[in-house]
Amino acid sequence: MSRRRYVARGVPGGYRIWDNRGRRWWGDLYELCPDDLLTELNGQADGQRITSLMKRYRAVKR
């Protein structure tokens, strides 16, 4: 059984995305994990789609 590359993990203050292959945090800290991002992480986990979702939510935070 292979592990997923990206997973959302709860951390103090919200959620972060963990990259299993790179073994590091990826992206920003989110107080609430957006539903479509979480669905993508738990489903197909397409890197390009995850990146586009992260860019969209990063822009909204500003």
Secondary structure, 3 states (H helix, E strand, C coil): CCCCCEEEEEECCEEEEEECCCCEEEEEEECCCCHHHHHHHHCCCCHHHHHHHHHHHHHHHC
